[in-house]
Amino acid sequence: MSTIDIAASATSRGSRLARANGIEIAYTELGDGPPLVLLHGALASTGPAWAGSSVAYVDHLESLARHFRVIAPDTRGSGITVHPGGPAPFEMLAADVACLIEALRLERPLLAGFSEGAATATIVALRRPELVRGLVNHGGFDYFVSPNQVARGIRQFFGGSPNANVADAAVAEQSFESMPPMADTFARMKADCDDAQGEGYWRTCVELFFDRHVGPVGAEVDDLAGIGAPTLILTGDRDMFCSSEAASATFRTLPSGELAVLPNTGHEITPAAITTMVEFLARHAPDG
């Protein structure tokens, strides 16, 4: 468990802290509009190391804050949100978000996320429908459509074998370094984790990520028919993880779904993705 001064770290990063689900959750808040809870992707956070990254929301917070009151938490075990130990499965992350919504007394906020954050947001909408006004799943529906494929890929990439049962930090580092675009993500993750929770903490981040992604997600694509909130399924036509075909299948499961496939776009958060998300959320905001 981290021994850093979380309050001091929160102050230095311009974050706030809220006690929810038994931990101190760090979050960034901007804007004055309808509440939007925004969930970052795996291995990322709201920290400054992610400025300039296409797989983080950091560069888009100001833009979103022109339309919404943005609440962007650091996932348990990421950024400066400390996880006291043990696994941190998706159901736990979803419970964290639900408890944060309650702790901040948000009245049915909008909920959006990218990649892992999108999966967490979707589970919140399933488990606690009374808390969610509208949902955006951006590039995170593969967890429900093809969970076994996701797990196999994670085992190989982070463990060195399709049957690996534990993460190997050295293997993960080598895997990231072998793919130049992902090497930048890895360098940012190491810098962010170690700055936030101590030197070498990045290895714990990798272990938490591995355990979560090879374990059960808690829902399958057919279960998403139980989501009553208006939901946007968003992806790029070149997303290596979330294909347009899988996006269409997910969209058709939803009773109040919409689908957007962005051209010439991979697994990334682009200005066009933010514009698409804002247009959808604005229509489902309290005054939308």
C-alpha positions in Angstrom: 0.0 0.0 0.0 1.2 3.5 -0.9 2.6 5.7 1.9 2.6 8.9 -0.1 0.8 12.0 1.1 -2.3 11.8 -1.0 -3.7 15.1 0.1 -0.5 16.9 -0.9 -0.4 15.0 -4.2 -4.0 15.9 -4.9 -3.2 19.6 -4.3 -0.2 19.5 -6.6 -2.2 18.0 -9.4 -5.2 20.2 -8.9 -7.4 17.3 -7.9 -10.0 16.8 -5.2 -10.6 13.8 -2.9 -13.9 12.2 -2.0 -14.4 9.3 0.4 -16.3 6.6 -1.5 -16.5 2.8 -1.3 -14.0 2.7 1.5 -11.2 4.7 -0.3 -10.2 8.2 -1.2 -11.0 8.7 -4.8 -9.1 11.5 -6.5 -10.9 13.4 -9.2 -10.6 16.5 -11.4 -13.6 18.8 -11.7 -14.2 21.5 -14.3 -17.3 23.3 -15.6 -20.7 24.3 -14.4 -23.2 22.5 -16.6 -25.0 19.2 -16.3 -22.8 16.6 -14.5 -20.7 14.3 -16.6 -18.7 11.6 -15.0 -15.8 10.8 -17.3 -13.8 7.6 -16.9 -10.2 7.2 -18.4 -8.9 4.1 -20.0 -6.6 1.4 -18.7 -3.1 2.3 -17.4 -4.0 6.0 -17.8 -5.2 8.7 -15.4 -6.1 12.4 -15.2 -2.5 13.2 -14.4 -0.3 15.7 -16.3 1.8 12.9 -17.8 -1.1 12.3 -20.2 -1.2 15.7 -21.7 -0.7 15.2 -25.5 -1.7 11.6 -25.4 -4.4 10.4 -27.8 -5.6 7.7 -25.4 -6.4 10.1 -22.5 -9.0 12.8 -21.9 -6.6 15.3 -20.3 -6.4 17.5 -23.4 -10.1 17.5 -23.8 -11.3 18.4 -20.3 -11.5 22.1 -21.0 -13.5 21.5 -24.1 -15.9 19.3 -22.3 -16.2 21.7 -19.4 -17.7 24.3 -21.8 -20.8 22.1 -21.9 -20.8 20.0 -18.7 -19.7 19.9 -15.1 -17.0 17.3 -15.7 -16.0 15.0 -12.9 -13.0 12.9 -14.0 -11.8 10.4 -11.3 -8.6 8.4 -11.2 -9.5 4.7 -11.3 -8.7 2.7 -8.1 -5.0 2.0 -8.3 -4.4 4.6 -11.0 -3.2 8.2 -10.7 -3.4 9.2 -7.0 -6.4 7.0 -6.1 -4.8 4.4 -3.8 -5.9 0.8 -3.9 -5.3 -0.9 -0.5 -4.4 -4.2 -2.0 -5.8 -7.4 -3.6 -7.5 -7.6 -7.0 -9.5 -4.7 -8.4 -12.0 -6.3 -10.8 -14.5 -4.4 -13.0 -17.3 -4.8 -10.5 -15.2 -3.0 -7.9 -14.4 -0.2 -10.2 -18.1 0.2 -11.1 -19.0 0.2 -7.4 -16.4 3.0 -6.9 -18.1 5.1 -9.5 -21.5 4.5 -8.1 -20.4 5.4 -4.6 -18.6 8.5 -6.0 -21.8 9.7 -7.7 -23.6 9.3 -4.4 -20.8 10.9 -2.3 -20.9 14.0 -4.5 -24.7 14.0 -4.6 -24.8 14.1 -8.3 -28.4 13.9 -9.7 -28.4 11.3 -12.4 -25.2 12.4 -14.2 -24.2 11.6 -17.7 -21.6 8.9 -17.8 -18.9 8.3 -20.4 -15.6 6.4 -20.7 -12.9 5.3 -23.1 -11.7 1.7 -23.5 -11.5 0.2 -19.9 -13.4 3.2 -18.6 -16.1 2.6 -21.1 -16.5 -0.9 -19.8 -16.7 0.3 -16.3 -19.3 2.9 -17.2 -21.4 0.3 -18.9 -21.4 -1.9 -15.8 -22.5 1.0 -13.7 -25.4 1.6 -16.1 -26.3 -2.1 -15.7 -26.0 -2.4 -12.0 -27.2 1.0 -10.9 -29.6 2.3 -13.7 -31.2 4.8 -11.4 -27.9 6.7 -11.2 -27.3 7.2 -15.0 -29.0 9.6 -17.3 -27.1 8.8 -20.4 -24.1 6.6 -21.4 -21.2 6.8 -23.9 -19.2 3.6 -24.5 -16.2 4.7 -26.6 -14.1 1.7 -27.6 -14.9 -0.4 -24.6 -17.6 -2.8 -25.8 -15.1 -5.6 -26.8 -15.0 -6.6 -23.1 -18.6 -7.8 -23.5 -18.6 -9.0 -27.1 -15.3 -11.0 -27.0 -14.1 -11.4 -23.4 -12.1 -14.5 -24.1 -10.3 -12.9 -27.0 -9.5 -9.9 -24.8 -8.1 -12.1 -22.0 -6.0 -14.1 -24.4 -4.5 -11.0 -25.9 -3.7 -9.6 -22.4 -2.1 -12.9 -21.3 0.2 -12.9 -24.3 1.1 -9.2 -24.2 1.6 -8.8 -20.5 2.5 -12.4 -19.5 4.3 -13.8 -22.5 2.0 -16.6 -23.2 -1.7 -17.2 -24.1 -1.9 -19.2 -20.9 -0.1 -16.9 -18.6 -1.7 -16.5 -15.2 0.4 -13.6 -13.8 1.7 -10.4 -15.3 5.4 -10.2 -16.1 6.6 -6.6 -15.9 9.6 -7.2 -18.1 7.5 -8.9 -20.8 5.0 -6.1 -20.7 7.8 -3.5 -21.1 9.2 -5.5 -24.0 5.8 -5.8 -25.7 5.2 -2.0 -25.4 8.6 -1.1 -26.6 8.2 -3.4 -29.7 5.4 -1.2 -31.0 6.5 2.5 -31.3 3.0 4.1 -30.9 2.5 2.1 -27.7 6.0 2.8 -26.4 4.8 6.4 -25.8 1.8 5.1 -23.8 4.1 2.9 -21.7 6.5 5.7 -21.0 3.7 8.0 -19.8 2.2 5.2 -17.7 5.5 4.6 -15.9 6.1 8.3 -15.3 2.5 8.8 -14.1 2.4 5.8 -11.8 5.8 6.4 -10.2 5.2 10.1 -9.7 1.8 9.5 -8.2 2.5 6.6 -5.9 6.2 6.0 -5.7 9.1 4.7 -7.7 8.4 1.3 -9.2 4.6 1.5 -8.7 4.1 1.1 -12.4 4.6 -2.7 -11.9 1.7 -2.8 -9.5 -0.4 -0.9 -12.1 0.4 -3.6 -14.6 -0.5 -6.4 -12.2 -3.8 -4.8 -11.3 -4.6 -4.3 -15.0 -3.6 -7.9 -15.9 -5.7 -9.5 -13.1 -8.7 -7.4 -14.0 -8.6 -8.2 -17.7 -8.1 -11.9 -17.5 -10.8 -12.2 -14.9 -14.6 -12.1 -15.4 -16.0 -8.8 -16.7 -19.4 -9.5 -15.1 -21.6 -9.1 -18.1 -21.9 -10.3 -21.8 -23.2 -8.4 -24.8 -26.7 -9.8 -24.5 -26.9 -8.4 -20.9 -26.7 -4.9 -22.3 -30.3 -5.2 -23.3 -30.9 -4.3 -19.6 -29.5 -0.8 -20.0 -32.4 1.6 -20.0 -30.4 4.8 -20.4 -29.8 6.3 -23.8 -26.5 4.9 -24.9 -24.0 5.8 -27.6 -21.7 3.1 -29.0 -18.7 5.0 -30.4 -15.7 3.6 -32.3 -13.3 4.3 -35.1 -13.4 2.4 -38.3 -9.7 1.4 -37.7 -10.0 0.5 -34.1 -7.9 -2.6 -33.6 -9.8 -3.7 -30.5 -13.4 -2.5 -31.2 -14.5 -3.2 -34.8 -17.3 -1.4 -36.5 -19.0 -4.9 -36.9 -18.8 -5.5 -33.1 -20.1 -1.9 -32.5 -23.1 -2.6 -34.7 -23.8 -5.9 -32.9 -23.6 -4.1 -29.5 -25.8 -1.2 -30.7 -28.5 -3.6 -31.8 -28.6 -5.1 -28.3 -29.5 -1.8 -26.7 -33.1 -0.7 -26.3 -32.1 3.0 -26.5 -28.9 2.8 -28.4 -27.2 5.0 -31.0 -24.1 4.1 -33.1 -21.3 6.3 -34.4 -18.3 5.0 -36.4 -15.6 7.7 -37.0 -13.7 7.5 -40.3 -9.9 7.1 -40.4 -9.8 6.7 -36.7 -8.2 4.0 -34.5 -8.4 3.3 -30.8 -8.0 6.9 -29.8 -9.7 10.0 -28.4 -9.8 12.5 -31.2 -11.5 16.0 -31.4 -14.1 14.4 -33.7 -14.8 11.8 -31.0 -15.3 14.5 -28.4 -17.6 16.4 -30.7 -19.7 13.3 -31.4 -19.9 12.6 -27.6 -20.9 16.2 -26.8 -23.6 16.2 -29.4 -25.1 13.0 -28.0 -24.8 13.9 -24.3 -26.2 17.4 -24.9 -29.4 15.8 -26.3 -29.8 13.8 -23.1 -28.8 16.3 -20.5 -31.5 17.6 -18.1 -32.2 20.6 -20.4 -31.4 18.8 -23.6 
